[in-house]
Amino acid sequence: MRVVPVDDPGDPRLVELTQLTDAAARTRIEAEHGCFVAEGILTLEAVLGSNHPLRAVLVAEPKLDRVAALLGATDVEVFVGPPPLLQGVTGYPIHRGVIASVGRLPLPDPAVLLAGARRVLVIEAVNDHENLGSLFRNAAAFGVDAVLLDPRCADPLYRRSVRVSLGHVLHVPWTRIGPLHEALDDLADAGLRTFALTPSGERTVHELAGDRDDRIAWLVGAEGPGLDDATLAAADARVRIPIAPGVDSLNVATAAAVALALSSTLG
């Protein structure tokens, strides 16, 4: 690594780390530069263990020794400055003291991910970044082979999603698909049964999750509206998680965790 002291928040070498509080500006910057932001030591470790190229690191002076021990001989510029400089660059206090620009990779063909996959998580219209990060963390925990996102899902490489996932979004195979009700035929052609999680399901998760030999795709939708009617109608089964009377539903990440745990091929 190459340590580069900086004292100007407007340094053009830091442009990929700027305007983190402006979603529109970040979308433009990340599209233009083909990058995303990773925040914190744990996420930086996940980047180093992935195929994503590390482009630049900005670190507060008190955190430099720890970052240096982590990066070692990695070929990357590490920009170093006082903590107020990081806030000046990013637009908010970076309490973790470390932020990095990371290169995006081309998304794989869904057919490639589905070939041989035994457990798949399919996500429709989840635009809350923390829920999306939690879904990826759960997918990693329960051995999901692939995650598919419909066009209305948020960017799983948005910094909050990456952080909440503990960096697992960089390791769980994922890609984008078309509208979900249209994509279910592709899942069926790949040999997967599609189970739609919904509070109004006719079957319970315990009935359908127990056969480890099955190849299963769990479908989950956004908080509130849930899965589209067309998706529910096209799924092989509508499945509910039994919960106590008076409780409307579970958080989407929690519901997915229950289904994935019960159907896991681990252990």
Stockholm file with secondary structure:
# STOCKHOLM 1.0

chainA/1-267         MRVVPVDDPGDPRLVELTQLTDAAARTRIEAEHGCFVAEGILTLEAVLGSNHPLRAVLVAEPKLDRVAALLGATDVEVFVGPPPLLQGVTGYPIHRGVIASVGRLPLPDPAVLLAGARRVLVIEAVNDHENLGSLFRNAAAFGVDAVLLDPRCADPLYRRSVRVSLGHVLHVPWTRIGPLHEALDDLADAGLRTFALTPSGERTVHELAGDRDDRIAWLVGAEGPGLDDATLAAADARVRIPIAPGVDSLNVATAAAVALALSSTLG
#=GR chainA/1-267 SS CEEEECCCTTCGGGGGGCCTTCHHHHHHHHHHHTEEEEESHHHHHHHHTSSSCEEEEEEEGGGHHHHHHHHTTCCCEEEEECHHHHHHHHSSCCTTCEEEEEECCCCCCHHHHHTTCSEEEEEESCCCHHHHHHHHHHHHHTTCSEEEECTTSCCTTSHHHHHHTTTGGGTSCEEECSCHHHHHHHHHHTTCEEEEECTTCSEEHHHHSCCTTSCEEEEEEBTTTBSCHHHHHHSSEEEECCCCTTCCCCCHHHHHHHHHHHTCCCC
#=GC SS_cons         CEEEECCCTTCGGGGGGCCTTCHHHHHHHHHHHTEEEEESHHHHHHHHTSSSCEEEEEEEGGGHHHHHHHHTTCCCEEEEECHHHHHHHHSSCCTTCEEEEEECCCCCCHHHHHTTCSEEEEEESCCCHHHHHHHHHHHHHTTCSEEEECTTSCCTTSHHHHHHTTTGGGTSCEEECSCHHHHHHHHHHTTCEEEEECTTCSEEHHHHSCCTTSCEEEEEEBTTTBSCHHHHHHSSEEEECCCCTTCCCCCHHHHHHHHHHHTCCCC
//
